Amino acid sequence: MRRNMPIPRQKARCVTVSAVIAAVISLTTAAIAQTATQPASTQPVMPRLNRPATRPARPLRNIPPNRGLGRPEPVATQSASPPAPVSGANYFCENSLFDWGEVWQGANVTHRFPIKNTGGTTIEILNAKAECHCTVPGNFDRYIEPGQTGFVPFTFRSAGMGQKIEKHAYITLNDPKRPRLTVTLKGVVKTVVKSVPNDVGNFAIVNNPNAEIVREADIVSNVDEPVALELLPSKNQNSPFDIEFSELEAGKKWHVKLKTKPPLPEGSLRAAYRFKTGHNRIPLWTLNVSGFRPKRIAAKPINLRFPEVVASTKPFLVNIENHGKTDFKVLSAEIDDPDLKAEVQPDGKGYKINVTAPVGYKLTKSRKLTVTTDDAEIPKIEVAIYIPKEQGLPPLPAKGAAATQRAGLPPATRRAIPLRQPAARPAVPPGAPATQPASTP
């Protein structure tokens, strides 16, 4: 009997706990129902502490339309495309350097430099020229509309050139921020033979008329097959230079010795020695020799080159050099243009002359700088002030012609080619087959 007594007590405890839980659930349900049926005006309102009476409205966010549709949202990345067009003239040149690699001497190399109009107005190419007579511009696109691309061709002529070459050319446009674009053509001009060093013929400036200057170099072959190099007789009997030529290795290597032949005259010293190579690609090879013997009192440069438009107040320098032993004085320096000023400054045995022009100055024609000295033999020195003339073919004359005509071709070839019209066929009589055999003459 004592073992069965705990069982009724455990059941009683379970019944008591269940009754308590049921009572709590009943009271909670009744409270919730009473709150739900209470009018809205009687519901308690929690006070807002430390908040303004009105709150400014938040701006709406620009939510992409594909949000929440299971597609990835776009990520903002830096675009590699050219910038959007801006107002005014503006241009973009993708590559202003052209490397042609290697060509044989005598070949012509032509490249068309692209210029894209990235502005909002028409780009006008005002001028195109090169720094050397060996490089000339062709017919270029004079006008480039917004968003369009025009071309400016330049041709390098390699006749008489050799080894590494780099030539610069200049394009003038109506862009006020970048009115001038510099482009470059570079490469190697191959010859059958070459001199080592390649500047053996450059005697530079020779001040002493009785100087005996010697320069030597080797001539080596650039081809695999043997070369029969032979020095041809010189046509200039009054050449200021002498040459000695000998063979070191049959068909592969030779030696030249150049020397001045005094007394040397004033001015430019030039000679050209021609060699017969026996090679079918370049049968003749020329070794050019040059130098300069200035006067006892001379200007450097002998001619002053001006830009098309003066962009700064920086002076243009002309040196009056004394290559002799007698001193002299510069008395005056004058220019035949009132807008150009010349200032004389002593500089050792010579003088410096600073030529200045106002910003925006344009040289309409050649001018002359006249320097007066107290020297009895050279009382006056003249220096020409000039702008280089444009070389090559003229630009396209008509606006908008760039869109329909190809640049770089002669004007005679720029014509529309009519479409070929099919030949008229005779009418087919009724009842005849659709095709008839051609009659035999």
C-alpha positions as CSV (number, residue, x, y, z in Angstrom):
1,M,0.0,0.0,0.0
2,R,2.8,2.4,0.8
3,R,4.4,1.8,-2.7
4,N,1.1,2.9,-4.5
5,M,0.7,6.2,-2.6
6,P,3.0,8.5,-4.7
7,I,1.0,7.7,-7.9
8,P,-2.1,9.7,-7.0
9,R,0.0,12.7,-5.8
10,Q,1.9,12.9,-9.1
11,K,-1.4,12.9,-11.0
12,A,-2.7,15.7,-8.8
13,R,0.3,17.8,-9.5
14,C,-0.1,17.4,-13.3
15,V,-3.7,18.4,-13.1
16,T,-2.9,21.5,-11.1
17,V,-0.2,22.7,-13.5
18,S,-2.5,22.1,-16.6
19,A,-5.2,24.2,-14.9
20,V,-2.9,27.1,-14.3
21,I,-1.7,27.1,-17.9
22,A,-5.2,27.0,-19.3
23,A,-6.2,29.9,-17.1
24,V,-3.3,32.1,-18.3
25,I,-4.1,31.3,-21.9
26,S,-7.8,32.2,-21.4
27,L,-6.9,35.6,-19.8
28,T,-4.4,36.5,-22.5
29,T,-6.9,35.7,-25.3
30,A,-9.6,37.8,-23.6
31,A,-7.2,40.8,-23.3
32,I,-6.2,40.6,-27.0
33,A,-9.8,40.4,-28.1
34,Q,-10.8,43.4,-26.0
35,T,-7.9,45.5,-27.4
36,A,-8.8,44.6,-31.0
37,T,-12.5,45.7,-30.5
38,Q,-11.6,49.0,-28.8
39,P,-12.3,52.2,-30.9
40,A,-9.3,53.9,-32.6
41,S,-9.9,57.1,-30.6
42,T,-9.4,55.3,-27.3
43,Q,-6.2,53.5,-28.2
44,P,-3.2,54.9,-26.3
45,V,-0.7,57.0,-28.3
46,M,2.9,57.0,-27.3
47,P,4.4,60.5,-27.1
48,R,7.3,61.5,-29.5
49,L,10.0,63.0,-27.4
50,N,12.6,65.4,-28.9
51,R,11.3,65.2,-32.4
52,P,10.2,68.1,-34.6
53,A,6.6,68.6,-35.4
54,T,7.2,68.1,-39.1
55,R,9.8,66.0,-40.9
56,P,11.2,66.9,-44.3
57,A,10.2,64.4,-47.0
58,R,12.9,62.1,-48.2
59,P,13.8,62.1,-51.9
60,L,12.8,59.1,-53.8
61,R,15.6,56.8,-54.7
62,N,16.4,55.9,-58.3
63,I,15.7,52.2,-58.0
64,P,16.6,50.3,-61.2
65,P,13.6,48.7,-62.8
66,N,15.1,45.2,-62.7
67,R,15.5,45.1,-58.8
68,G,13.8,42.2,-57.3
69,L,13.2,40.5,-60.7
70,G,16.0,37.9,-60.2
71,R,18.4,39.7,-62.5
72,P,21.8,41.2,-61.4
73,E,21.9,45.0,-61.0
74,P,24.3,46.9,-63.2
75,V,27.6,48.0,-61.6
76,A,29.0,51.5,-62.5
77,T,32.4,51.0,-64.2
78,Q,34.7,53.5,-65.9
79,S,34.0,53.6,-69.6
80,A,36.8,53.2,-72.1
81,S,35.0,55.1,-74.8
82,P,36.0,58.6,-75.8
83,P,34.6,61.5,-73.8
84,A,31.2,62.9,-74.7
85,P,31.3,65.8,-77.2
86,V,31.9,69.2,-75.6
87,S,31.0,72.6,-77.0
88,G,33.6,74.3,-79.1
89,A,36.3,72.9,-81.3
90,N,38.1,69.9,-79.9
91,Y,39.9,66.9,-81.5
92,F,41.5,63.6,-80.6
93,C,44.4,61.9,-82.4
94,E,44.7,58.2,-81.4
95,N,48.3,57.8,-82.5
96,S,50.6,60.6,-83.5
97,L,53.6,58.3,-84.0
98,F,54.0,56.0,-87.1
99,D,56.9,53.5,-87.2
100,W,57.3,52.1,-90.7
101,G,59.9,49.5,-89.6
102,E,62.4,49.0,-92.5
103,V,62.4,50.1,-96.1
104,W,65.0,50.1,-98.8
105,Q,66.6,53.4,-99.8
106,G,64.6,55.2,-102.5
107,A,61.2,54.0,-101.3
108,N,58.4,56.4,-100.4
109,V,56.5,55.9,-97.1
110,T,53.0,57.4,-96.8
111,H,50.9,57.4,-93.7
112,R,47.5,59.0,-93.0
113,F,47.1,60.3,-89.4
114,P,43.5,60.1,-88.2
115,I,42.0,63.1,-86.4
116,K,38.6,62.7,-84.7
117,N,36.3,65.7,-84.0
118,T,35.2,65.2,-80.4
119,G,33.8,68.7,-80.0
120,G,30.5,70.4,-80.9
121,T,31.6,72.5,-83.9
122,T,33.4,71.8,-87.1
123,I,37.2,71.3,-86.9
124,E,39.1,73.1,-89.6
125,I,42.6,72.1,-90.5
126,L,44.4,75.3,-91.4
127,N,47.8,74.0,-92.4
128,A,50.0,70.9,-92.6
129,K,53.8,71.0,-93.1
130,A,56.9,69.2,-92.2
131,E,60.3,70.2,-90.7
132,C,62.3,68.8,-93.7
133,H,61.9,68.8,-97.5
134,C,62.1,65.0,-97.5
135,T,58.6,64.8,-95.8
136,V,55.6,66.4,-97.5
137,P,51.9,66.5,-96.7
138,G,49.3,65.3,-99.2
139,N,45.7,66.4,-99.7
140,F,44.1,66.4,-96.3
141,D,40.5,66.7,-95.1
142,R,40.1,70.4,-94.6
143,Y,36.8,70.2,-92.5
144,I,35.9,67.5,-90.0
145,E,32.3,67.5,-88.7
146,P,31.4,66.6,-85.1
147,G,31.8,62.9,-84.5
148,Q,33.6,62.3,-87.8
149,T,37.2,61.4,-88.5
150,G,39.4,63.1,-91.0
151,F,42.9,62.2,-92.2
152,V,46.1,64.1,-92.9
153,P,48.6,62.1,-95.0
154,F,52.4,62.7,-95.0
155,T,54.9,61.1,-97.3
156,F,58.5,60.5,-96.4
157,R,60.9,60.2,-99.4
158,S,64.0,58.1,-98.5
159,A,66.1,58.9,-101.5
160,G,69.6,59.7,-100.3
161,M,68.7,58.7,-96.7
162,G,70.1,55.9,-94.6
163,Q,69.9,54.1,-91.3
164,K,67.6,55.4,-88.5
165,I,65.3,58.2,-89.4
166,E,62.8,60.3,-87.4
167,K,60.9,63.2,-89.0
168,H,58.4,65.5,-87.4
169,A,55.4,67.2,-89.1
170,Y,53.0,69.8,-87.8
171,I,49.2,70.2,-88.2
172,T,47.5,73.5,-87.4
173,L,43.8,73.5,-86.4
174,N,41.2,75.9,-85.2
175,D,41.2,74.5,-81.7
176,P,42.0,77.4,-79.4
177,K,43.4,75.2,-76.6
178,R,45.5,73.0,-78.9
179,P,46.1,74.8,-82.2
180,R,49.1,72.7,-83.2
181,L,49.4,68.9,-83.4
182,T,52.9,67.3,-83.9
183,V,53.1,63.9,-85.6
184,T,56.1,61.8,-86.1
185,L,57.3,59.3,-88.8
186,K,60.2,57.1,-87.9
187,G,61.9,53.9,-89.1
188,V,65.0,52.5,-90.7
189,V,66.2,53.0,-94.3
190,K,68.2,50.1,-95.4
191,T,71.1,50.4,-97.8
192,V,73.3,47.9,-99.5
193,V,76.3,49.3,-97.5
194,K,76.6,51.6,-94.6
195,S,79.4,53.7,-93.0
196,V,80.5,53.1,-89.4
197,P,80.3,55.6,-87.8
198,N,77.4,56.9,-89.9
199,D,78.3,60.6,-89.4
200,V,81.8,60.3,-90.9
201,G,81.0,63.0,-93.5
202,N,79.9,65.6,-91.0
203,F,82.8,68.1,-90.5
204,A,80.5,70.6,-88.7
205,I,81.9,74.1,-88.3
206,V,85.5,74.8,-89.4
207,N,86.7,78.2,-88.2
208,N,90.3,78.0,-89.4
209,P,90.6,78.3,-93.2
210,N,94.0,76.5,-93.1
211,A,92.8,73.6,-90.9
212,E,93.6,70.0,-92.0
213,I,90.9,67.8,-90.4
214,V,90.8,64.0,-91.0
215,R,87.8,61.7,-90.4
216,E,87.9,58.0,-91.0
217,A,85.3,55.2,-91.1
218,D,84.6,51.7,-92.3
219,I,82.1,50.8,-94.9
220,V,80.4,47.4,-94.3
221,S,77.9,45.4,-96.3
222,N,74.2,45.1,-95.3
223,V,73.4,42.1,-97.6
224,D,74.5,38.5,-97.5
225,E,75.9,38.3,-101.0
226,P,79.3,39.9,-101.9
227,V,79.3,43.5,-103.0
228,A,81.7,44.8,-105.6
229,L,82.1,48.4,-104.2
230,E,83.9,50.8,-106.6
231,L,84.6,54.5,-106.1
232,L,83.6,56.5,-109.2
233,P,85.6,59.6,-110.2
234,S,84.5,62.8,-108.7
235,K,82.9,65.4,-111.0
236,N,83.8,68.3,-108.7
237,Q,87.4,69.3,-109.3
238,N,87.2,72.1,-106.7
239,S,86.0,70.0,-103.9
240,P,87.2,71.2,-100.4
241,F,87.7,67.6,-99.4
242,D,90.0,64.6,-100.4
243,I,89.1,60.9,-100.1
244,E,91.1,57.7,-99.8
245,F,89.4,54.4,-100.4
246,S,90.7,50.8,-99.8
247,E,89.2,47.3,-99.4
248,L,89.7,45.4,-96.1
249,E,87.6,42.3,-96.7
250,A,86.6,41.2,-100.2
251,G,83.0,42.0,-100.9
252,K,82.3,42.8,-97.2
253,K,84.3,45.6,-95.7
254,W,86.1,48.7,-96.9
255,H,87.8,51.8,-95.4
256,V,87.5,55.5,-96.3
257,K,89.7,58.5,-95.1
258,L,88.3,62.0,-95.6
259,K,90.3,65.2,-95.0
260,T,89.9,68.9,-95.7
261,K,91.8,70.5,-98.5
262,P,92.9,74.1,-97.4
263,P,92.5,76.9,-97.9
264,L,88.9,76.5,-97.2
265,P,86.4,79.0,-98.6
266,E,83.8,80.8,-96.5
267,G,80.3,79.4,-96.4
268,S,79.1,75.9,-97.1
269,L,81.5,73.0,-97.8
270,R,80.0,70.1,-99.7
271,A,81.1,67.0,-101.6
272,A,79.3,63.8,-102.8
273,Y,81.3,60.6,-103.5
274,R,79.5,58.0,-105.5
275,F,80.2,54.3,-105.3
276,K,79.1,51.6,-107.7
277,T,77.8,48.6,-105.7
278,G,77.0,46.0,-108.5
279,H,73.8,45.2,-106.5
280,N,70.5,45.1,-108.5
281,R,68.5,46.7,-105.7
282,I,70.7,49.8,-105.2
283,P,73.3,50.0,-107.9
284,L,74.8,53.3,-106.7
285,W,75.6,54.4,-103.1
286,T,76.5,58.0,-102.2
287,L,78.7,59.2,-99.3
288,N,77.8,62.9,-98.6
289,V,80.4,65.1,-96.9
290,S,79.6,68.6,-95.6
291,G,80.9,71.3,-93.4
292,F,80.7,75.1,-92.8
293,R,83.3,77.8,-92.5
294,P,81.7,80.9,-91.1
295,K,82.9,84.4,-91.7
296,R,85.2,86.1,-89.2
297,I,82.1,87.9,-87.9
298,A,78.9,85.9,-88.4
299,A,75.4,85.6,-87.2
300,K,74.0,82.3,-85.8
301,P,71.5,81.4,-87.0
302,I,72.0,83.0,-90.4
303,N,68.2,83.1,-90.8
304,L,65.7,83.5,-87.9
305,R,62.6,81.2,-88.2
306,F,59.4,82.6,-86.7
307,P,56.2,80.7,-85.8
308,E,53.0,81.3,-87.5
309,V,51.6,83.0,-84.4
310,V,53.8,84.3,-81.5
311,A,52.5,82.6,-78.4
312,S,54.7,84.2,-75.6
313,T,57.0,87.1,-74.9
314,K,60.1,84.9,-74.8
315,P,62.7,86.5,-77.1
316,F,64.2,84.9,-80.2
317,L,68.0,84.7,-79.9
318,V,70.5,85.7,-82.6
319,N,74.2,85.3,-81.7
320,I,76.9,87.6,-83.4
321,E,80.0,85.4,-83.1
322,N,83.6,86.4,-83.5
323,H,85.6,83.6,-85.2
324,G,88.7,85.8,-85.7
325,K,91.4,87.3,-83.5
326,T,90.3,91.0,-83.9
327,D,87.7,92.5,-81.5
328,F,84.7,94.4,-82.8
329,K,81.7,96.3,-81.4
330,V,78.0,96.1,-82.4
331,L,76.7,99.7,-82.8
332,S,73.1,99.0,-83.5
333,A,70.5,96.3,-84.4
334,E,67.3,97.3,-86.3
335,I,64.3,95.4,-87.8
336,D,62.2,96.8,-90.7
337,D,59.0,96.2,-88.7
338,P,58.0,98.5,-85.9
339,D,56.3,95.7,-84.0
340,L,59.6,93.8,-83.7
341,K,62.2,94.9,-81.2
342,A,65.9,94.1,-81.0
343,E,68.0,94.4,-77.9
344,V,71.8,94.1,-78.0
345,Q,73.8,92.5,-75.1
346,P,77.6,91.8,-74.9
347,D,78.5,88.1,-74.6
348,G,82.3,87.4,-74.3
349,K,83.9,88.1,-77.7
350,G,80.5,88.4,-79.4
351,Y,77.0,89.7,-78.8
352,K,73.5,88.4,-78.1
353,I,70.6,90.0,-79.9
354,N,67.1,89.3,-78.3
355,V,64.3,89.8,-80.8
356,T,60.9,90.2,-79.2
357,A,57.4,90.4,-80.6
358,P,54.0,91.0,-79.0
359,V,51.8,88.0,-78.2
360,G,49.6,87.1,-81.2
361,Y,51.9,88.7,-83.7
362,K,51.8,87.2,-87.2
363,L,54.6,87.6,-89.7
364,T,52.9,88.5,-93.0
365,K,56.1,88.6,-95.1
366,S,59.8,88.2,-94.6
367,R,61.6,90.8,-92.5
368,K,65.2,91.7,-92.0
369,L,67.4,92.2,-89.0
370,T,70.3,94.5,-89.7
371,V,73.3,94.6,-87.4
372,T,75.8,97.4,-87.7
373,T,79.4,97.0,-86.5
374,D,82.6,99.1,-86.3
375,D,84.6,96.5,-88.2
376,A,86.1,97.9,-91.5
377,E,85.8,94.5,-93.4
378,I,82.3,93.5,-92.1
379,P,80.4,96.7,-91.2
380,K,76.9,95.2,-91.6
381,I,75.3,91.8,-91.0
382,E,71.8,90.9,-92.2
383,V,69.6,88.2,-90.8
384,A,66.3,87.2,-92.6
385,I,63.2,86.7,-90.4
386,Y,60.8,84.3,-92.1
387,I,58.1,81.7,-91.9
388,P,58.6,78.4,-93.7
389,K,56.4,77.9,-96.7
390,E,53.9,75.1,-96.8
391,Q,55.1,72.1,-98.8
392,G,53.1,69.5,-100.6
393,L,49.6,69.5,-102.2
394,P,46.9,72.0,-101.3
395,P,44.0,71.0,-99.0
396,L,40.5,70.2,-100.2
397,P,38.8,73.5,-101.1
398,A,35.1,72.7,-100.4
399,K,33.5,72.3,-97.0
400,G,32.1,68.9,-96.5
401,A,34.1,67.3,-99.3
402,A,35.9,65.1,-96.8
403,A,32.8,63.0,-96.3
404,T,32.6,62.1,-100.0
405,Q,36.2,62.3,-101.3
406,R,39.3,60.3,-100.4
407,A,42.3,62.2,-99.1
408,G,45.7,61.6,-100.6
409,L,44.7,61.2,-104.2
410,P,45.3,63.7,-107.0
411,P,42.3,65.9,-107.8
412,A,42.0,64.3,-111.2
413,T,41.2,60.9,-109.7
414,R,38.5,62.2,-107.4
415,R,35.5,61.6,-109.6
416,A,32.4,59.6,-109.2
417,I,32.4,56.3,-111.0
418,P,29.0,55.7,-112.6
419,L,27.3,52.4,-112.1
420,R,27.3,50.0,-115.1
421,Q,23.9,49.8,-116.7
422,P,22.9,46.5,-118.2
423,A,22.7,46.5,-122.0
424,A,19.2,46.8,-123.5
425,R,17.7,43.6,-124.7
426,P,15.3,43.3,-127.6
427,A,11.7,42.7,-126.8
428,V,10.6,39.1,-126.8
429,P,7.7,38.5,-129.2
430,P,4.6,36.8,-127.8
431,G,4.7,33.1,-127.6
432,A,8.5,33.0,-127.8
433,P,10.6,31.3,-125.0
434,A,11.8,33.5,-122.2
435,T,15.4,33.2,-123.3
436,Q,16.9,33.1,-126.8
437,P,20.3,32.0,-127.9
438,A,22.6,34.7,-129.0
439,S,23.1,35.0,-132.7
440,T,26.4,34.1,-134.1
441,P,28.0,36.6,-136.4
